[in-house]
Amino acid sequence: MDKRIGVVAIIVENGDNVQRVNSILTGYSELIVGRMGVPYREKKVKIMSIIVDGTTDMIGAMTGKLGRLEGVTVKSALTKK
């Protein structure tokens, strides 16, 4: 299966799940090219952008696990080829 490059945006509104988010990202570290996280203390949210390079199946598996966490919103944009 073809690999794609993309970005995954993660917004964590439930601070209790930050550790779970990091654990999932560690499990998919082979997909991650770069990562930036910003704690927006004023709004009490954490915002992360993850640059990924992998198959749509692997990226989808990662984003699916993240999206099932309470208080976590995930969106992704991938190259077409």
N, C-alpha and C positions, 0 to 999 in steps of 0.2 A: 504494500500500500504506500502511496506517495506521502511524503512529509510536507507539512505546511508550516509557515511562519505566521505568528500572530501575537496579539496582546490579549491578556485576560485582566479585566478590571474586577476587583473584589472590594466590597464595602462591608465592613463588620460593624454592626450596630450593637450587638450583644458581646460585650467585652469578655464574657465567660468563655466564648468560643475562639478567642485568639490563639490559644495553645492548640486547639484542634485544627484550625486552619494551617498553622505552621507545621503540624505533624503531617497533614495531607500533602502539603507542598514538598516536604522532605521526602515523602514516599514517591513523588514524581520528579525528583531533582534532575533526572536525565533529560527531561523536557525543557527545563528552565535555562534560558540563556542569560537573563538579567531580571532583577527584581528591585522595586522601589516601594517603600512603605512610608506613609505619612500619618502620624497620629494627629487628628484634628481635635485637639482637646476641648476647644470652645464648644464644639458640636457633639462631643463624646462619641466620635466614630473613628475608625481606623480605615484608611484607604490604601490599597495596594495595586500596583500595576506590575504584571508579570509578562515578560517577553518569552514566548514559547516557540519550540521547533520540534514538531512531532507529527504523528499520524492523527487524523481526525478522531479515530477511535480512542487513542490514548488521551488526547486533550479533552475529549468529551467525557471520558471516565473521570478525569481529575475535576473538571468543572461540575459534573454531576454530584460527586461526593461533597464538594464545597457548597453547592447550592442547597443540599439537603440539611445543612446546619441551620438552626434557628437564628434569625437575626443576621444572616449572611446573604448578600446579593452578589451574583456573579454574572458578568457579561463578557462575551469574547468576540473578537473580530479576527478572521484568518485570511491569508492570501487565497486566491482562487486556485492556484496551481502550486 
